[in-house]
Amino acid sequence: MNKISIYALTFFLSLSSVTVYSQKNNKQVIFTNEQGSDIFYHTIERGQTVYAIATMYGVSVEDIYRLNPESKEGIKAGSTLRIPQKDSAIAPSGKADNYTYHTIQPKETLYSLSIKYSVPATDIIAANPGLSTSTFTAGKNIRIPPTRLETLPTTEKKTVQKEMEYTVQKKETMYRICRKFDISSVELLRLNPELKNGVKAGMVIKIPVASEEVITQNMRQPEEREVNALLSTPKDIKKVNRIQVALLLPFMTNETTQSSATSRFVEYYEGLLLAVDSLRNMGTSIELSVYDTGNGTKKVKEILKEDALSNANLIIGAVQNDQIGLIADFAQKHNIKYVIPFTSKNDDVLSNANVYQVNTPHSYLYSKAAQAGCDLFSDYNIILVNIKDKEEKPEFIKAFKTEMQQRNIPFKEVTYKGDTFATDIEAAMVRDKRNVVLPTSASLDAVNKIKAPLRMLSELREEEKEPYRVNLFGYPEWQTYTRECLEDFYALNTYIYSNFYADNLSPEVHGFYSDYKNWYSKNLINTFPKYGILGFDTGMYFLGAIHKYGSNFENNLDKIHYKSIQTGFDFHRVNNWGGFINTNLFIVHYKNDYTVTRSEVR
């Protein structure tokens, strides 16, 4: 079928199968959220966009703009949006959304919401896998599922025996009374023992009467303390003795020639195999199945019928969004963890608790990088240089400016003009504090345009002038410019933000390069990020997590501390019912003593 062999795949699989952001806002605004209301409220978190929020709740961007006209100009963390409630709406993804969304109010409890919506607390928890005592807080939203039929009160007709009183008439005998009410003398005497002494007119006796009644049966209602304790009940680790992993990538084995993209996916797979081998040597039992997804969804639909997929503990891969959507639905249905390693532009993570998105969405990355930049440079003289070329970063620049304005951090802007730039940038600099320069473009051309004038100003040695203290701040892409600019990065004390970084001088990276070449007799492809290391890091993190914390390792994410070679992992749920995005950020510092440091931003 689609299972493939690349290089010595059979050998490698036999080896591997031997018996592997949400930012908290201090500001909180609570709105009344009455049952049956057409509107609820969403408190904006860092990195969220109107599109993501709309997708999260199954409404359109236009719905949000209609209720929040000011959001067209932009949104900011801590503010609130009015969101329309959709009864049995069809989300933009085409999937049915039968949930009611509720904003938790002060003093509300899981028990009170269960009563309010007539929904068992266990159903509310099942609809919100992220719920715990720390996430069930005022201002947070949860989704309320529709009441299940089996939890509603049931009714049935039953024959019920009752008693009626009857006054004995003149000349009536026991025989006549029994005939009149169609009962036996034994039953009549049981209810009226005094009749043994004879029947007399005027006696009041009991007569059994059968009648049909509708009986309503309610499910047992758990006590309030019992319900609220569900949020803090410890979750047992579901141990996995043999980890079953499925890797799905477009290897294009039916193609006569490999594209550069296909070569990168092969390299990712090779890096994952190195992780499997490393974990096997540490005692982890792993079974790896590898499939070629090709283009489109035809092959993926066939692959998902394989037993190896339904029995998997972890699925990794797919590149195209239509493929990812199919796999995400499959993973949700079978409660399998699904890792999306490449794209940062996918919506499944917003509503699927089984999805882990490794590549940070740009809005979250830019928001966190802007925060980190303001933390680093709040006391610096910050200068933005408007380059205006094809690799402009307007979204990051906007996020950085917004963060500076909210913190009242002053900054300056200079428009690049080749013949006057040296004079213009010096006019914006100061000598009583450090100057940090951020170009608005990530291109190599932009760096080349500004680096020489900046170095000249930082290295002035005239008697009447002191040199300016200059730092450069920039982008993940700059890691690929080290051949042309490394000396300049050191000289300008350069900082870059990135969600990937591999220090080629570190023993860990050097060791990986050596192992990779020994296994495959070739070097890694010169790309950013390195796909082989990405495969290795992904395998080590997720397979190691399952080995230590079981198939429900999401309950122990805060305890997973893998020292990555290139890719850091800091997963956070996007909401109480959705999946996880990787919000890890590195700040890489090229120091003028010719050393490089990589620090994680938490």
N, C-alpha and C positions, 0 to 999 in steps of 0.2 A: 504494500500500500504505500503510504507516504513516508514511512519510517526510512531514514536514510543512513548512508555510510559515507563519512568524509575522512580521508586519510585512513588510519587504522582504527576506524570507529568500533569494530567488533572487539578489538583488543582493549580499547579504552573503556568500553562499556562493561566488559568483563571485570576490569579492575574496579570500576566504580560500583559494581553490583555485588561485590564480595560481601559474604556473610561474615547520607546528608539532607499647621502652624497657627497653631492659632495663638495668636497673641492674646493675653488677658488684658482687657481694658479696665482701667480703674474707674472710668466713668460708666455709670449704669443708669439707664432710663427705663422705668417700668410703666407699661400702659395696661389699662383694663382690657381683658381679653375674654369677653363673655361668650358662653356657649351659643352657637348659632350666629355669631357675628360674621359679617362678610369680610372682615379685615383683621389681620393680626400684624405684629410688628417684629422687625428684624434689626438687631443691633449689629452694625457693620464691624467686622474684624479686619485687622491689617492684611492687606494682600487681596481682599475680596473685590470683585468687579460686579457691576450691575448684571452683566451677562451670567456670571457664575451664580449669583444670588437668585436670578430668575430661573435658571436651570435647576437649582437646588429644590425649589418649591413647585416646579412644574407650571410656571406661568411664563408669559412673554416679557421681553424687555420693555415693550410698549405698555404693558399693564403697569409696570413699576413707574415708568415715566409719567403715565396718566395720573397716578396717585401721588407722585413725588416729582413735580416738574423741575425742581431745583437740581435733581440728580443728573439731569442732562449735562450740567456743567461740571460734574465730578462728584464723588462721594469721599468721605473721610472716616477713618476708624473712630468708633465711639458714637457716631450719629445713628439715627434710627430711620428705617424705611417702612412705609405702610405697604403691606403685601396683601393682595386679594386672596380670599379663601376660595379654593376651587373644589366643589363637590363632584367627585368622580370625574375629574378633569382628565383630559388627555395631555400628557406632558409633551414638550417640544420633541422629545426623543421618540414619541409615538407609543410610549408605555403608559398603561393605565395607572392613575394615581388616585386611590380611594381614601387617602388619609386626610384627616383634619389636623391642621397645624396649630399648636398652642404655645403661647408665651408664658412661661412659668412665672407666677406672681409671688410676692412675699407671703410666707406662711403656708403656701400650698405644699401638699405632700403627695406622694405617689398614691396613697390611699384616697385622698380627697379627689384627685383626678379620676381615679378608677370609679368612684361613686358618681362624680359629675357627668362623665361620659358613658356610664353603664358599660364599661369595658373592663375585663379582668386585668389586674395589674401585671400578670405574667404576659399578657398580649401586648401591653404597652412596652414592657422591657424587650420583648422579642422584636418589636418594630423600631426600637432604639438601642442597638447593641452597645452604644457608647455610654449609656446611662449608668451613673454611679453616684455615690454621695457627693463627689467633687464636681460632677457635671449637672446634677439636678439642682440648679441654682436659679434664683430669680433673674429674669431677663433672658435666659436661654430658651431656645425653642425645642420642642419635641413634637413628634407626629403621633397622632392618635389613630389607631386602626379602626375600621368599622367593626361593630359588634358581631361576633360569630354566632350563627344560628344555634350551635350546640350549647352556647352559654346563656341563651335566653330561657326564661321560665317556660316549662312545658305544661301542657294541659291535657287531660284525658277524662273520659266518662267512666265512672265507677258506680257499681251498685252498692248502696250504703244501707245498712240495717238501722232503723230508728224505732223508737217506741212512741205510741200515742195512748192517751188516756181515753177509756170508754166507760160510760155509765150503764150498768146492766138494766135492761128494761123488764117490765112485768112479764112473767111466764117464760122468760128466756132460760134455756138450759145450756150446759157446757157444750153439748153436741151442736145446738143451733148457733152458738157463738163461733165455734170452730168452723162450721160450714160458711158462716157469714164472712169471715175474714180469711178463709182458706189457710188455716193453720192447724197444726196437730194439737191434740190435748196435752201431749207431753210438753210441747213448747209453751202452751198457755199456762200449765201448772208451774213450769220453771220460773216464769215471770211473776206468777201470782200463786204462791204456795197456799194462801188462805182458801183457795177454791176447793181444797181437799175436804173442807168442812161443809161444802154445799154452796150453791149459787143463789144469791138473794137479790131481789130487785133493789136498785139504788147503790149497789157496790160499784166503786170506781176501780177498774182494773187496767193493766197495761197490755196493749196489743202490739206485737212486732209488725213493722211496716218496712218493706223494701222500696227504695227509691233511687233513681239515677241522678248523680250530681257530677258537675265538672270540677275536677280536682286540679289545682295549680301546684306544681312542684318547683321550688327554687333551688338553684345550686347553693351549696354551703358557702356563706360569705365569710372569708377569713377575717380575723381581727385586725385592727388598725396597726398595731405594733408588728404583727406578723407580715403585713404587706410592706410597710416601710423598711423593714429589715432586709427585704429582697435587694435593695440597692447596695448593701454592704456585705452581703453574703460572700465569703471567700470562694473563688472559683478554682476548682481542682485542675492540676496540670494533666492534660490528656496526652500521655506519653505515646511516642511513636517508635516502635522497635526497628522498623525498616522504612526509611523515608522514600516515598515514591514521587519522583519529579518528572514533569513533562515540559520539554523545551520546544516551543513552536516559533520558527523563524523562516523568512523567505529565502531559502538557500538556492532556489531556482535550479534544481538539479537537472531539469529537462532542457535547460538552455545550453547552447553550445559553448558560449563564452561567459565568464563571470564578470559582472559589473563591479565597480569600486564599492558600491553599497553591499553587494553580496559578499565581497571579500571581508568587509567589516563585520558582517553577521557571522561569518565563519570564524573570524578571530574572537568574537564574543563567546561563541560556543567553545572554542579551544581554551579560553580563560576560565570558563565555567568548569571544564573538565579538570583543570589544575586545582580548582577549589574542591571538587569532588575527591580527587586523589589525596589532597592534604587532609580533608576531614576523615577519609577512610583510614589514613594512617593514625588518626587520633581515636579510632574506634567507632566511627559513625558508619552505619550500614545504609547505603543509598542505592536506589535503582533509578537509573536515568533513561527516559525514553525521548527520542529526538524526532521531530517531524518537520517536513518542508511544507509551509503554508502556501507557497506560490503567491500569485496575485489574486485579489478578489476573495470571495467567501466560499467558493465551491469546495476546495480542498479542506478548508477549516470545518465545514459542516460534516464531511466524512471523518475527519480526524476525531471530532467530538463524539463519534459513535464508538470509538475504541474503548475497551475495558480499562486500558492504562490511564485514560483521562478521568473516567468516573471514579477510579480508585486512587487518584493522585492526592497527595497532601499539599502539593504546590505546583502551580502552572506558571511558567515564565515565558514572556515573549509576545509576538505579534507586533506589527508595525502600523498597518493601516487601520484607521478608525472603525471601518465596517467589520474588520476581523476582530478587533478588540472588543467591540460591542457584543458579538456573538459569544466570545470566550468569557466575558464578564458575566453575562446572563447565565451561562453554564456553571461558572464557578459559584455564583450566588445560589443557584438551584441545588447544587451538590455540596454546598458549604466547604468550598476549597479556596485556599488563599491564592490570589492571582497577582503576579508582579508584572507591572508595565515598565520595562526598563528604559525605553527610549523617548517616546513622545511626551511632551509636557502639555499638549493640547488635546485633552480627552475629558469628556464630561462624566464618564461612568463612575469615577471616584466620588462624585457629589451625592450619589444615592445608593451606592453598593458597598456594604461594609466589608466585603472580601477583597477589595481592590487596594493595592499598594502602588503608588505612582512614584517612581524613583527620581525622574527628572522634574525638578521643581518648576511649577508654572511660573511664567515670567512675572506676573503681578505679585506673587509672594516673594520671589527672589528679589525684585526691585525694591519692594517695601522693606525687606530685612536688610538689604545692602544700604539703603538710604539711612536706616536707623544706625547701622554700624558706622557709616561714614560720619554721621553727626556725633556719635559717641567719640570717635577718634579725633575729629577735627573741630570740635565746638570752640576751642580757644585759638584756632588758626585763622589766618586771613585766607578765606576761601575765594578762589577765582575760577569762574566757568569760562572756558574758551569756546565760542561758537564757531565750529568749523564749517558746517553745512556741506556735507558730502553724502554719498550713498549709504554709509554705514552709521548714520545718526542714531542716537538712542533716546528719542523723545520721551518714551514712557519712563525710563529710569531718571532722566533729568527732571521730569515733572515730579516724580516721587521724591527726589532729593530736595528740590526746591520747596515742596510742600512740607517736608519734615523740618527743614531749616526755618521756614516761616512759622510753623507751629511752636518751635522752640525759641523763637526770637534770635536766631543765629544770623548775623549779617553775612552777606556775600556780594561779590562783584561779578560783573560780566564783561568780557572783552570779545569783540568780533574779530576773527582772524583776517588780517590783510597782510599778504606776504611782505610787502615793502616796508611796512611800519610796525610789524608785530613786536619786534624786539623793544621798540620804544613804548608801544602800547602796554605790553605786559609789565614792563618795569614801572610804568606810571601807576599800575594797580597794586604793586607790591609794597610791603612795609618791612622795616628792619627790626622793629621791636618785638616781633613774633614770627613764628614760622608761616610760610606761605604754601598753600596746597593748591595745585592746578589740576583741574578736571576738564579735559576736552569733551565736547558733546558727541564726538564720534569715536567708535571703537576701531577704526581702520588703521592699518599700518601707515598709510599716507598721512593720517592726522598726527600720529606719533612722530613721524619723520619731520613734519612741518614745525613742531614746537620744541623738540628735544634739544636742538643745538642752541637756540636763544636762551632756553632755561638753564642749560649747563653753563653757558657763558655768565649769566647773572649769578649763579650759585658759586662760581669759581673766581670772581673778581678779586684781584689782589693789589689794586692800586692803593697807595698810601692814604689818599684822601677818602677812600671808600671801603666799607666793609662789605663782604659778599652777602647776598641775600640767602636766607635759609629756605630752601625750596624742597617741596615734596611733590610727587606726581601721584595722582589717584586715577585708577582706570578699571578696565573691563576683563572678563574671563578670556576673551579672544587674545589678549596680550601675551598669554602663555605661548602662543604659537610664533611670537615675534622675537624670541630670545636669540635666535641666530643673528638677527640684525640689530637688536636693541639691548641685549643683556647688559653690556657695559653702561649704557645710559640709565637703565633701570637701577643699577647699583648706585651710580653717581647721584641720581635724583631721589634716592630713598623712597622708592616707588611702592605704593600699596595697590593691590588689585583685589576685587571681590570675585568669588567664583564658587559654584557648587561642586566643581571638580578641581583637583590639583594633585599632581604627582611630582615629588621632588626627585629629579633624576640623580641627585647626589646622595640620597638616603640609602642605607643598606637594604631596606625593604624593597624599594623599587629596583635597585641593582640586582637583588636576589631574584625578583620576579623575571626581569629581563633574561637573566641567565637560565632560569628554569624553562622559560618559554622557548628559548633558542635550543636548549638541549632536547626538548620534547618534539619540536616541530621543525628544527633546522632552518629557521628563518627569524628575521627580526619583526617586531611589531610595526604595523603600518603607522606612518607619521600623521596621525590625526589628533584632534582634540574633541572629546576626551579619547584616551586610548581604549578601544573597544575590548581588547584582551583583558586589561586590568578591570574594566567595568564588569565583565563577566565573572572574573575572579572575586571581586569585592561583593557583588550581588550574591554569588553562591555562598561565600563564607558567612555573610550576614544572615541570610534567610535560612539556609540549611543548618547553620549553627544554632539559630534561634529555635528551630523545630526540635533539634536534637536535645537542647537543654530545657526548653519550656513547653514542648509539646505542640500539637496542632492548633492549640488556642494560645499561641505565644503572644497574641496582642494584649493579653492581660498583664504581661510583664515587660512591655516595651521599655519602661524606664530602667530596667535592670540589664538590658542588652548593651554591652559596651565593646563593640568591635573596633579595633584600631585599623582603619582603612588605609590602603595604599594610595588610592586616588579619590574614591567616592565616599563622602561621609554620609551617615544615615541618622536622621532625627525626625522620626515619623510622628505626625499629629493627625487626629481625626478632623475632617473638615466640618463636621457637625455631629449630633448625637446618633444619626442613623447612617451616615456615609462612611466612606473608606478613609485611607490615610495618604497624605502627601508628605514627601520628604522636604523638610524646611531647612536642611543643613546648609550652612554658609561658611566658607573659609575666607579669612582675610590673609592674603599672602603678602609678605613684606620683603622686598629686596633691599637689604641694608647696605650702606656704603662701606661696611667692612667686608663686603663680598660674601655674606651669608644670607640664607633665605629661611624665613620662619613661616609656618602655617598654623594659624590659630582658628579654632572653631568658635562661631558666634552662636550662643544659645539664647 
